[in-house]
Amino acid sequence: MEDTDRRVEEQRARIKAEYRELLKNSVAFEKRIRNRWREKNRLKNARISELEARVKELERELEVLKRDPTRQ
């Protein structure tokens, strides 16, 4: 009976170790995905800011041209 108990405990320990490793890998995978998403989002927001600044610049140029059409 002791042999059976020992084998059960060994198998339980292996399963727990495998579960911990799987959980660790899963957490690392999710972290990589979140980091990738954050980086893409940061780049997208930077591009939006650049485009908004360009739109403001063009709007100012348009206002100047409306006021003084000879400046073309």
PDB file of N, CA, C and O in Angstrom:
ATOM      1  N   MET A   1       0.812  -1.199   0.000  1.00  0.00           N
ATOM      2  CA  MET A   1       0.000   0.000   0.000  1.00  0.00           C
ATOM      3  C   MET A   1       0.856   1.265   0.000  1.00  0.00           C
ATOM      4  O   MET A   1       0.503   2.258  -0.636  1.00  0.00           O
ATOM      5  N   GLU A   2       1.977   1.227   0.712  1.00  0.00           N
ATOM      6  CA  GLU A   2       2.851   2.395   0.767  1.00  0.00           C
ATOM      7  C   GLU A   2       3.391   2.735  -0.620  1.00  0.00           C
ATOM      8  O   GLU A   2       3.556   3.904  -0.969  1.00  0.00           O
ATOM      9  N   ASP A   3       3.662   1.689  -1.404  1.00  0.00           N
ATOM     10  CA  ASP A   3       4.171   1.896  -2.759  1.00  0.00           C
ATOM     11  C   ASP A   3       3.137   2.629  -3.614  1.00  0.00           C
ATOM     12  O   ASP A   3       3.491   3.524  -4.382  1.00  0.00           O
ATOM     13  N   THR A   4       1.891   2.262  -3.487  1.00  0.00           N
ATOM     14  CA  THR A   4       0.810   2.911  -4.229  1.00  0.00           C
ATOM     15  C   THR A   4       0.669   4.362  -3.790  1.00  0.00           C
ATOM     16  O   THR A   4       0.526   5.256  -4.625  1.00  0.00           O
ATOM     17  N   ASP A   5       0.709   4.597  -2.485  1.00  0.00           N
ATOM     18  CA  ASP A   5       0.618   5.964  -1.964  1.00  0.00           C
ATOM     19  C   ASP A   5       1.774   6.818  -2.468  1.00  0.00           C
ATOM     20  O   ASP A   5       1.589   7.977  -2.838  1.00  0.00           O
ATOM     21  N   ARG A   6       2.949   6.242  -2.477  1.00  0.00           N
ATOM     22  CA  ARG A   6       4.131   6.968  -2.946  1.00  0.00           C
ATOM     23  C   ARG A   6       3.985   7.329  -4.420  1.00  0.00           C
ATOM     24  O   ARG A   6       4.272   8.460  -4.811  1.00  0.00           O
ATOM     25  N   ARG A   7       3.537   6.371  -5.249  1.00  0.00           N
ATOM     26  CA  ARG A   7       3.353   6.635  -6.674  1.00  0.00           C
ATOM     27  C   ARG A   7       2.281   7.694  -6.920  1.00  0.00           C
ATOM     28  O   ARG A   7       2.424   8.538  -7.805  1.00  0.00           O
ATOM     29  N   VAL A   8       1.220   7.646  -6.143  1.00  0.00           N
ATOM     30  CA  VAL A   8       0.154   8.652  -6.267  1.00  0.00           C
ATOM     31  C   VAL A   8       0.697  10.038  -5.918  1.00  0.00           C
ATOM     32  O   VAL A   8       0.424  11.015  -6.615  1.00  0.00           O
ATOM     33  N   GLU A   9       1.464  10.109  -4.837  1.00  0.00           N
ATOM     34  CA  GLU A   9       2.046  11.391  -4.435  1.00  0.00           C
ATOM     35  C   GLU A   9       3.037  11.907  -5.481  1.00  0.00           C
ATOM     36  O   GLU A   9       3.072  13.106  -5.759  1.00  0.00           O
ATOM     37  N   GLU A  10       3.837  11.017  -6.059  1.00  0.00           N
ATOM     38  CA  GLU A  10       4.778  11.430  -7.104  1.00  0.00           C
ATOM     39  C   GLU A  10       4.032  11.954  -8.328  1.00  0.00           C
ATOM     40  O   GLU A  10       4.401  12.971  -8.916  1.00  0.00           O
ATOM     41  N   GLN A  11       2.981  11.239  -8.693  1.00  0.00           N
ATOM     42  CA  GLN A  11       2.197  11.683  -9.851  1.00  0.00           C
ATOM     43  C   GLN A  11       1.521  13.020  -9.544  1.00  0.00           C
ATOM     44  O   GLN A  11       1.483  13.904 -10.400  1.00  0.00           O
ATOM     45  N   ARG A  12       1.001  13.172  -8.360  1.00  0.00           N
ATOM     46  CA  ARG A  12       0.374  14.430  -7.950  1.00  0.00           C
ATOM     47  C   ARG A  12       1.394  15.571  -8.019  1.00  0.00           C
ATOM     48  O   ARG A  12       1.072  16.661  -8.493  1.00  0.00           O
ATOM     49  N   ALA A  13       2.608  15.327  -7.553  1.00  0.00           N
ATOM     50  CA  ALA A  13       3.660  16.345  -7.586  1.00  0.00           C
ATOM     51  C   ALA A  13       4.017  16.702  -9.033  1.00  0.00           C
ATOM     52  O   ALA A  13       4.216  17.876  -9.348  1.00  0.00           O
ATOM     53  N   ARG A  14       4.099  15.694  -9.920  1.00  0.00           N
ATOM     54  CA  ARG A  14       4.398  15.961 -11.335  1.00  0.00           C
ATOM     55  C   ARG A  14       3.297  16.791 -11.981  1.00  0.00           C
ATOM     56  O   ARG A  14       3.567  17.730 -12.729  1.00  0.00           O
ATOM     57  N   ILE A  15       2.064  16.436 -11.683  1.00  0.00           N
ATOM     58  CA  ILE A  15       0.925  17.161 -12.255  1.00  0.00           C
ATOM     59  C   ILE A  15       0.911  18.609 -11.759  1.00  0.00           C
ATOM     60  O   ILE A  15       0.672  19.534 -12.536  1.00  0.00           O
ATOM     61  N   LYS A  16       1.165  18.797 -10.480  1.00  0.00           N
ATOM     62  CA  LYS A  16       1.209  20.157  -9.935  1.00  0.00           C
ATOM     63  C   LYS A  16       2.328  20.968 -10.574  1.00  0.00           C
ATOM     64  O   LYS A  16       2.138  22.140 -10.899  1.00  0.00           O
ATOM     65  N   ALA A  17       3.494  20.354 -10.756  1.00  0.00           N
ATOM     66  CA  ALA A  17       4.629  21.044 -11.383  1.00  0.00           C
ATOM     67  C   ALA A  17       4.303  21.404 -12.825  1.00  0.00           C
ATOM     68  O   ALA A  17       4.628  22.500 -13.282  1.00  0.00           O
ATOM     69  N   GLU A  18       3.660  20.481 -13.544  1.00  0.00           N
ATOM     70  CA  GLU A  18       3.277  20.746 -14.933  1.00  0.00           C
ATOM     71  C   GLU A  18       2.252  21.876 -14.994  1.00  0.00           C
ATOM     72  O   GLU A  18       2.321  22.744 -15.864  1.00  0.00           O
ATOM     73  N   TYR A  19       1.308  21.855 -14.065  1.00  0.00           N
ATOM     74  CA  TYR A  19       0.288  22.907 -14.009  1.00  0.00           C
ATOM     75  C   TYR A  19       0.927  24.263 -13.742  1.00  0.00           C
ATOM     76  O   TYR A  19       0.578  25.248 -14.392  1.00  0.00           O
ATOM     77  N   ARG A  20       1.859  24.325 -12.791  1.00  0.00           N
ATOM     78  CA  ARG A  20       2.532  25.593 -12.484  1.00  0.00           C
ATOM     79  C   ARG A  20       3.292  26.112 -13.698  1.00  0.00           C
ATOM     80  O   ARG A  20       3.265  27.309 -13.985  1.00  0.00           O
ATOM     81  N   GLU A  21       3.966  25.219 -14.408  1.00  0.00           N
ATOM     82  CA  GLU A  21       4.720  25.614 -15.605  1.00  0.00           C
ATOM     83  C   GLU A  21       3.773  26.128 -16.690  1.00  0.00           C
ATOM     84  O   GLU A  21       4.045  27.139 -17.338  1.00  0.00           O
ATOM     85  N   LEU A  22       2.674  25.428 -16.878  1.00  0.00           N
ATOM     86  CA  LEU A  22       1.688  25.846 -17.867  1.00  0.00           C
ATOM     87  C   LEU A  22       1.114  27.207 -17.514  1.00  0.00           C
ATOM     88  O   LEU A  22       0.963  28.064 -18.384  1.00  0.00           O
ATOM     89  N   LEU A  23       0.797  27.408 -16.257  1.00  0.00           N
ATOM     90  CA  LEU A  23       0.262  28.686 -15.798  1.00  0.00           C
ATOM     91  C   LEU A  23       1.283  29.808 -16.001  1.00  0.00           C
ATOM     92  O   LEU A  23       0.929  30.900 -16.445  1.00  0.00           O
ATOM     93  N   LYS A  24       2.535  29.537 -15.678  1.00  0.00           N
ATOM     94  CA  LYS A  24       3.604  30.525 -15.868  1.00  0.00           C
ATOM     95  C   LYS A  24       3.728  30.905 -17.346  1.00  0.00           C
ATOM     96  O   LYS A  24       3.842  32.085 -17.677  1.00  0.00           O
ATOM     97  N   ASN A  25       3.705  29.907 -18.229  1.00  0.00           N
ATOM     98  CA  ASN A  25       3.800  30.182 -19.667  1.00  0.00           C
ATOM     99  C   ASN A  25       2.599  30.961 -20.174  1.00  0.00           C
ATOM    100  O   ASN A  25       2.736  31.830 -21.035  1.00  0.00           O
ATOM    101  N   SER A  26       1.433  30.654 -19.647  1.00  0.00           N
ATOM    102  CA  SER A  26       0.218  31.353 -20.043  1.00  0.00           C
ATOM    103  C   SER A  26       0.283  32.828 -19.639  1.00  0.00           C
ATOM    104  O   SER A  26      -0.075  33.712 -20.417  1.00  0.00           O
ATOM    105  N   VAL A  27       0.737  33.076 -18.431  1.00  0.00           N
ATOM    106  CA  VAL A  27       0.861  34.457 -17.947  1.00  0.00           C
ATOM    107  C   VAL A  27       1.886  35.220 -18.794  1.00  0.00           C
ATOM    108  O   VAL A  27       1.659  36.376 -19.152  1.00  0.00           O
ATOM    109  N   ALA A  28       2.991  34.585 -19.109  1.00  0.00           N
ATOM    110  CA  ALA A  28       4.018  35.236 -19.940  1.00  0.00           C
ATOM    111  C   ALA A  28       3.469  35.536 -21.327  1.00  0.00           C
ATOM    112  O   ALA A  28       3.740  36.604 -21.877  1.00  0.00           O
ATOM    113  N   PHE A  29       2.709  34.622 -21.898  1.00  0.00           N
ATOM    114  CA  PHE A  29       2.106  34.823 -23.217  1.00  0.00           C
ATOM    115  C   PHE A  29       1.153  36.012 -23.195  1.00  0.00           C
ATOM    116  O   PHE A  29       1.205  36.866 -24.080  1.00  0.00           O
ATOM    117  N   GLU A  30       0.286  36.072 -22.193  1.00  0.00           N
ATOM    118  CA  GLU A  30      -0.658  37.187 -22.080  1.00  0.00           C
ATOM    119  C   GLU A  30       0.077  38.510 -21.894  1.00  0.00           C
ATOM    120  O   GLU A  30      -0.343  39.536 -22.428  1.00  0.00           O
ATOM    121  N   LYS A  31       1.166  38.487 -21.144  1.00  0.00           N
ATOM    122  CA  LYS A  31       1.951  39.702 -20.940  1.00  0.00           C
ATOM    123  C   LYS A  31       2.545  40.193 -22.262  1.00  0.00           C
ATOM    124  O   LYS A  31       2.533  41.392 -22.541  1.00  0.00           O
ATOM    125  N   ARG A  32       3.065  39.266 -23.075  1.00  0.00           N
ATOM    126  CA  ARG A  32       3.609  39.642 -24.386  1.00  0.00           C
ATOM    127  C   ARG A  32       2.528  40.254 -25.271  1.00  0.00           C
ATOM    128  O   ARG A  32       2.765  41.246 -25.959  1.00  0.00           O
ATOM    129  N   ILE A  33       1.348  39.658 -25.247  1.00  0.00           N
ATOM    130  CA  ILE A  33       0.235  40.183 -26.052  1.00  0.00           C
ATOM    131  C   ILE A  33      -0.136  41.587 -25.593  1.00  0.00           C
ATOM    132  O   ILE A  33      -0.313  42.486 -26.415  1.00  0.00           O
ATOM    133  N   ARG A  34      -0.255  41.776 -24.277  1.00  0.00           N
ATOM    134  CA  ARG A  34      -0.597  43.114 -23.746  1.00  0.00           C
ATOM    135  C   ARG A  34       0.466  44.128 -24.124  1.00  0.00           C
ATOM    136  O   ARG A  34       0.136  45.242 -24.531  1.00  0.00           O
ATOM    137  N   ASN A  35       1.742  43.762 -23.998  1.00  0.00           N
ATOM    138  CA  ASN A  35       2.822  44.684 -24.333  1.00  0.00           C
ATOM    139  C   ASN A  35       2.805  45.038 -25.814  1.00  0.00           C
ATOM    140  O   ASN A  35       3.018  46.190 -26.191  1.00  0.00           O
ATOM    141  N   ARG A  36       2.547  44.031 -26.650  1.00  0.00           N
ATOM    142  CA  ARG A  36       2.464  44.281 -28.088  1.00  0.00           C
ATOM    143  C   ARG A  36       1.311  45.232 -28.396  1.00  0.00           C
ATOM    144  O   ARG A  36       1.464  46.150 -29.201  1.00  0.00           O
ATOM    145  N   TRP A  37       0.158  45.018 -27.761  1.00  0.00           N
ATOM    146  CA  TRP A  37      -1.000  45.864 -27.965  1.00  0.00           C
ATOM    147  C   TRP A  37      -0.699  47.294 -27.509  1.00  0.00           C
ATOM    148  O   TRP A  37      -1.051  48.253 -28.196  1.00  0.00           O
ATOM    149  N   ARG A  38      -0.047  47.437 -26.346  1.00  0.00           N
ATOM    150  CA  ARG A  38       0.296  48.772 -25.845  1.00  0.00           C
ATOM    151  C   ARG A  38       1.218  49.507 -26.808  1.00  0.00           C
ATOM    152  O   ARG A  38       1.040  50.700 -27.056  1.00  0.00           O
ATOM    153  N   GLU A  39       2.206  48.794 -27.350  1.00  0.00           N
ATOM    154  CA  GLU A  39       3.143  49.418 -28.290  1.00  0.00           C
ATOM    155  C   GLU A  39       2.423  49.858 -29.566  1.00  0.00           C
ATOM    156  O   GLU A  39       2.637  50.969 -30.052  1.00  0.00           O
ATOM    157  N   LYS A  40       1.579  48.993 -30.100  1.00  0.00           N
ATOM    158  CA  LYS A  40       0.822  49.367 -31.302  1.00  0.00           C
ATOM    159  C   LYS A  40      -0.080  50.562 -31.018  1.00  0.00           C
ATOM    160  O   LYS A  40      -0.197  51.470 -31.842  1.00  0.00           O
ATOM    161  N   ASN A  41      -0.705  50.559 -29.870  1.00  0.00           N
ATOM    162  CA  ASN A  41      -1.596  51.651 -29.493  1.00  0.00           C
ATOM    163  C   ASN A  41      -0.812  52.955 -29.321  1.00  0.00           C
ATOM    164  O   ASN A  41      -1.280  54.022 -29.719  1.00  0.00           O
ATOM    165  N   ARG A  42       0.381  52.865 -28.726  1.00  0.00           N
ATOM    166  CA  ARG A  42       1.220  54.043 -28.559  1.00  0.00           C
ATOM    167  C   ARG A  42       1.617  54.619 -29.921  1.00  0.00           C
ATOM    168  O   ARG A  42       1.564  55.832 -30.124  1.00  0.00           O
ATOM    169  N   LEU A  43       2.013  53.754 -30.848  1.00  0.00           N
ATOM    170  CA  LEU A  43       2.390  54.201 -32.190  1.00  0.00           C
ATOM    171  C   LEU A  43       1.199  54.825 -32.922  1.00  0.00           C
ATOM    172  O   LEU A  43       1.337  55.845 -33.596  1.00  0.00           O
ATOM    173  N   LYS A  44       0.037  54.203 -32.781  1.00  0.00           N
ATOM    174  CA  LYS A  44      -1.172  54.728 -33.412  1.00  0.00           C
ATOM    175  C   LYS A  44      -1.497  56.115 -32.860  1.00  0.00           C
ATOM    176  O   LYS A  44      -1.811  57.029 -33.622  1.00  0.00           O
ATOM    177  N   ASN A  45      -1.423  56.272 -31.545  1.00  0.00           N
ATOM    178  CA  ASN A  45      -1.722  57.565 -30.935  1.00  0.00           C
ATOM    179  C   ASN A  45      -0.716  58.628 -31.349  1.00  0.00           C
ATOM    180  O   ASN A  45      -1.083  59.788 -31.540  1.00  0.00           O
ATOM    181  N   ALA A  46       0.546  58.246 -31.491  1.00  0.00           N
ATOM    182  CA  ALA A  46       1.561  59.195 -31.953  1.00  0.00           C
ATOM    183  C   ALA A  46       1.251  59.640 -33.373  1.00  0.00           C
ATOM    184  O   ALA A  46       1.371  60.822 -33.693  1.00  0.00           O
ATOM    185  N   ARG A  47       0.852  58.703 -34.225  1.00  0.00           N
ATOM    186  CA  ARG A  47       0.509  59.037 -35.614  1.00  0.00           C
ATOM    187  C   ARG A  47      -0.716  59.937 -35.655  1.00  0.00           C
ATOM    188  O   ARG A  47      -0.756  60.876 -36.450  1.00  0.00           O
ATOM    189  N   ILE A  48      -1.698  59.681 -34.834  1.00  0.00           N
ATOM    190  CA  ILE A  48      -2.890  60.532 -34.775  1.00  0.00           C
ATOM    191  C   ILE A  48      -2.496  61.945 -34.372  1.00  0.00           C
ATOM    192  O   ILE A  48      -2.993  62.911 -34.952  1.00  0.00           O
ATOM    193  N   SER A  49      -1.621  62.083 -33.398  1.00  0.00           N
ATOM    194  CA  SER A  49      -1.163  63.412 -32.968  1.00  0.00           C
ATOM    195  C   SER A  49      -0.460  64.140 -34.105  1.00  0.00           C
ATOM    196  O   SER A  49      -0.672  65.335 -34.310  1.00  0.00           O
ATOM    197  N   GLU A  50       0.379  63.416 -34.842  1.00  0.00           N
ATOM    198  CA  GLU A  50       1.065  64.029 -35.989  1.00  0.00           C
ATOM    199  C   GLU A  50       0.054  64.525 -37.022  1.00  0.00           C
ATOM    200  O   GLU A  50       0.176  65.638 -37.534  1.00  0.00           O
ATOM    201  N   LEU A  51      -0.936  63.699 -37.322  1.00  0.00           N
ATOM    202  CA  LEU A  51      -1.940  64.077 -38.318  1.00  0.00           C
ATOM    203  C   LEU A  51      -2.794  65.250 -37.838  1.00  0.00           C
ATOM    204  O   LEU A  51      -3.134  66.136 -38.621  1.00  0.00           O
ATOM    205  N   GLU A  52      -3.135  65.253 -36.564  1.00  0.00           N
ATOM    206  CA  GLU A  52      -3.910  66.384 -36.026  1.00  0.00           C
ATOM    207  C   GLU A  52      -3.118  67.675 -36.115  1.00  0.00           C
ATOM    208  O   GLU A  52      -3.673  68.723 -36.445  1.00  0.00           O
ATOM    209  N   ALA A  53      -1.830  67.609 -35.825  1.00  0.00           N
ATOM    210  CA  ALA A  53      -0.981  68.802 -35.923  1.00  0.00           C
ATOM    211  C   ALA A  53      -0.914  69.288 -37.368  1.00  0.00           C
ATOM    212  O   ALA A  53      -0.960  70.490 -37.627  1.00  0.00           O
ATOM    213  N   ARG A  54      -0.806  68.350 -38.306  1.00  0.00           N
ATOM    214  CA  ARG A  54      -0.761  68.718 -39.728  1.00  0.00           C
ATOM    215  C   ARG A  54      -2.068  69.353 -40.168  1.00  0.00           C
ATOM    216  O   ARG A  54      -2.056  70.311 -40.940  1.00  0.00           O
ATOM    217  N   VAL A  55      -3.197  68.837 -39.691  1.00  0.00           N
ATOM    218  CA  VAL A  55      -4.504  69.414 -40.029  1.00  0.00           C
ATOM    219  C   VAL A  55      -4.589  70.849 -39.512  1.00  0.00           C
ATOM    220  O   VAL A  55      -5.056  71.737 -40.225  1.00  0.00           O
ATOM    221  N   LYS A  56      -4.143  71.079 -38.282  1.00  0.00           N
ATOM    222  CA  LYS A  56      -4.166  72.442 -37.730  1.00  0.00           C
ATOM    223  C   LYS A  56      -3.299  73.380 -38.560  1.00  0.00           C
ATOM    224  O   LYS A  56      -3.673  74.520 -38.834  1.00  0.00           O
ATOM    225  N   GLU A  57      -2.135  72.873 -38.955  1.00  0.00           N
ATOM    226  CA  GLU A  57      -1.229  73.685 -39.779  1.00  0.00           C
ATOM    227  C   GLU A  57      -1.895  74.035 -41.115  1.00  0.00           C
ATOM    228  O   GLU A  57      -1.814  75.181 -41.557  1.00  0.00           O
ATOM    229  N   LEU A  58      -2.534  73.090 -41.747  1.00  0.00           N
ATOM    230  CA  LEU A  58      -3.211  73.338 -43.021  1.00  0.00           C
ATOM    231  C   LEU A  58      -4.392  74.289 -42.846  1.00  0.00           C
ATOM    232  O   LEU A  58      -4.647  75.138 -43.700  1.00  0.00           O
ATOM    233  N   GLU A  59      -5.110  74.138 -41.730  1.00  0.00           N
ATOM    234  CA  GLU A  59      -6.228  75.056 -41.464  1.00  0.00           C
ATOM    235  C   GLU A  59      -5.732  76.489 -41.288  1.00  0.00           C
ATOM    236  O   GLU A  59      -6.372  77.428 -41.761  1.00  0.00           O
ATOM    237  N   ARG A  60      -4.592  76.660 -40.608  1.00  0.00           N
ATOM    238  CA  ARG A  60      -4.016  78.014 -40.459  1.00  0.00           C
ATOM    239  C   ARG A  60      -3.614  78.582 -41.815  1.00  0.00           C
ATOM    240  O   ARG A  60      -3.872  79.750 -42.105  1.00  0.00           O
ATOM    241  N   GLU A  61      -2.981  77.756 -42.646  1.00  0.00           N
ATOM    242  CA  GLU A  61      -2.591  78.209 -43.986  1.00  0.00           C
ATOM    243  C   GLU A  61      -3.814  78.597 -44.801  1.00  0.00           C
ATOM    244  O   GLU A  61      -3.779  79.588 -45.531  1.00  0.00           O
ATOM    245  N   LEU A  62      -4.888  77.837 -44.690  1.00  0.00           N
ATOM    246  CA  LEU A  62      -6.118  78.129 -45.416  1.00  0.00           C
ATOM    247  C   LEU A  62      -6.709  79.459 -44.957  1.00  0.00           C
ATOM    248  O   LEU A  62      -7.168  80.253 -45.780  1.00  0.00           O
ATOM    249  N   GLU A  63      -6.701  79.703 -43.657  1.00  0.00           N
ATOM    250  CA  GLU A  63      -7.212  80.976 -43.134  1.00  0.00           C
ATOM    251  C   GLU A  63      -6.392  82.147 -43.664  1.00  0.00           C
ATOM    252  O   GLU A  63      -6.950  83.180 -44.034  1.00  0.00           O
ATOM    253  N   VAL A  64      -5.085  81.990 -43.701  1.00  0.00           N
ATOM    254  CA  VAL A  64      -4.214  83.052 -44.223  1.00  0.00           C
ATOM    255  C   VAL A  64      -4.546  83.311 -45.688  1.00  0.00           C
ATOM    256  O   VAL A  64      -4.638  84.465 -46.108  1.00  0.00           O
ATOM    257  N   LEU A  65      -4.727  82.255 -46.463  1.00  0.00           N
ATOM    258  CA  LEU A  65      -5.048  82.406 -47.885  1.00  0.00           C
ATOM    259  C   LEU A  65      -6.421  83.037 -48.088  1.00  0.00           C
ATOM    260  O   LEU A  65      -6.619  83.802 -49.033  1.00  0.00           O
ATOM    261  N   LYS A  66      -7.364  82.723 -47.214  1.00  0.00           N
ATOM    262  CA  LYS A  66      -8.698  83.336 -47.320  1.00  0.00           C
ATOM    263  C   LYS A  66      -8.620  84.836 -47.073  1.00  0.00           C
ATOM    264  O   LYS A  66      -9.294  85.620 -47.739  1.00  0.00           O
ATOM    265  N   ARG A  67      -7.794  85.225 -46.111  1.00  0.00           N
ATOM    266  CA  ARG A  67      -7.651  86.648 -45.778  1.00  0.00           C
ATOM    267  C   ARG A  67      -6.865  87.403 -46.840  1.00  0.00           C
ATOM    268  O   ARG A  67      -7.166  88.561 -47.131  1.00  0.00           O
ATOM    269  N   ASP A  68      -5.873  86.763 -47.413  1.00  0.00           N
ATOM    270  CA  ASP A  68      -5.002  87.427 -48.376  1.00  0.00           C
ATOM    271  C   ASP A  68      -4.714  86.474 -49.541  1.00  0.00           C
ATOM    272  O   ASP A  68      -3.700  85.777 -49.530  1.00  0.00           O
ATOM    273  N   PRO A  69      -5.593  86.438 -50.540  1.00  0.00           N
ATOM    274  CA  PRO A  69      -5.451  85.493 -51.644  1.00  0.00           C
ATOM    275  C   PRO A  69      -4.177  85.720 -52.483  1.00  0.00           C
ATOM    276  O   PRO A  69      -3.797  84.842 -53.258  1.00  0.00           O
ATOM    277  N   THR A  70      -3.540  86.834 -52.347  1.00  0.00           N
ATOM    278  CA  THR A  70      -2.330  87.109 -53.157  1.00  0.00           C
ATOM    279  C   THR A  70      -1.119  86.372 -52.617  1.00  0.00           C
ATOM    280  O   THR A  70      -0.069  86.394 -53.259  1.00  0.00           O
ATOM    281  N   ARG A  71      -1.215  85.734 -51.492  1.00  0.00           N
ATOM    282  CA  ARG A  71      -0.070  85.059 -50.862  1.00  0.00           C
ATOM    283  C   ARG A  71       0.219  83.686 -51.461  1.00  0.00           C
ATOM    284  O   ARG A  71       1.143  83.006 -51.015  1.00  0.00           O
ATOM    285  N   GLN A  72      -0.526  83.282 -52.426  1.00  0.00           N
ATOM    286  CA  GLN A  72      -0.315  81.957 -53.019  1.00  0.00           C
ATOM    287  C   GLN A  72       0.983  81.960 -53.685  1.00  0.00           C
ATOM    288  O   GLN A  72       1.384  80.948 -54.261  1.00  0.00           O
TER     289      GLN A  72
END
